[in-house]
Amino acid sequence: MSRIALILGPDGGADRVVPPTGATARLTLLTSAAMAFLAVFALALSMAAGRVATTWADALARTATIRISAPAGEIGPQTEAVLRVLDQTPGVAAARALTDEEQRELLDPWFGSLPLDDLPIPRLVEVTGTAEGYDVEGLRQRLAAEAPGAVLDDHGRWRRPLVTAASRLRLLGGIALVLILGASAAMITLAADAALAANGQVIRTLRLVGARDGYIARAFVRRFTLRAVIGAAAGTLIGALAVMAMPGPGIGEGFLTGLRFRGAEWMLPLLVPVFAGAVAWLATGAAARRVLRGMR
C-alpha cells in the first residue's frame, strides 16, 4: 500500500515534468476509455454465454421426444402403451402425446401447405424429466418391449453442439479480455515513450540538479496511471449504460436478449478501471525505466 500511495499520492510536484495536456494525454484517455468499453461488452458476452450454456443444457437434459412409427391401426394402442410405460417410470415428471394440430404446426415450416392427412406421420410424445432424471437405457428397453415402433430421442445430439458452442463463446470472451488488456498496455507504453522522448531535455536538466531516475519515473507512472483510470472509468460507465440498454431476458433466452449482467455480476465492471490502472502502472513503469536507461 505504501508503494501505491507513493506513486498515486502527492510527490512534491514531480509530475510537473509530464505534460498535462497534448497528444499523449488524449491518447491515454481515449485508449483506456475505448478498451474499457470493449472489456465491459466482453464480460457481458462471457457471462451471457455461460448462462445460455447452462440454460440449454438443463432444458434439453430434462426433455425428450418419443417417436412412434407404426401402421395406422397400431398408432393408438402403441401411444397408450408408451404413455403407460412413462407413467410408471421413475424420474419422468410429465408426458403427453402431441395433437394433430401441434404436429402440423411443427411440419408446416418444412412442408408448407402440402396435404399431410394421407401421409404416414409418426406420433410424437413429449417427455419431461425431473431434476434427478431417469434411466435412459432402461426406458429404451421397456419401450422396445411394450411398443416396438417407439424410438426415444433424449436430445443428446442436439444438446452437445449447442452447449459446446456456448462454452466456446465464453472462452472467446475471456480471450478478448486478455487481448484488450494487452492492447491497452501497448498503447499506453507508446504514449509513455512519446512523453519521455518529448521531455528528454527536461529529464537531463533534472538529472543535473540531482533528481534520481526513480523520482522521474514515479512522475510518469503516477500521471499515466491516473489518466488510464479516469479514461477506463468513463469507458466502463458508457459500456455499462450500453449493456443496460440491451433487450432484457424477458423477450427470450438467447445471446442478444440475455446480453446483460444479472445480480452480483454488475460488480464485475467495477474491476475494469482497477485492472486498467494496474496495466498502466506496469506498462508505464517498464517504459520509463527502459527509456531512462537509454538516456544515460
Secondary structure, 3 states (H helix, E strand, C coil): CHHHHHHHCCCCCHHHHCCCCCHHHHHHHHHHHHHHHHHHHHHHHHHHHHHHHHHHHHHHHCEEEEEECCCHHHHHHHHHHHHHHHHCCCCEEEEEECCHHHHHHHHHHHHCCCCCCCCCCCEEEEEEECCCCCCHHHHHHHHHHHCCCEEEECCHHHHHHHHHHHHHHHHHHHHHHHHHHHHHHHHHHHHHHHHHHHCHHHHHHHHHCCCCHHHHHHHHHHHHHHHHHHHHHHHHHHHHHHHHCCCCHHHCCCCCCCCCCCHHHHHHHHHHHHHHHHHHHHHHHHHHHHHHHHCC
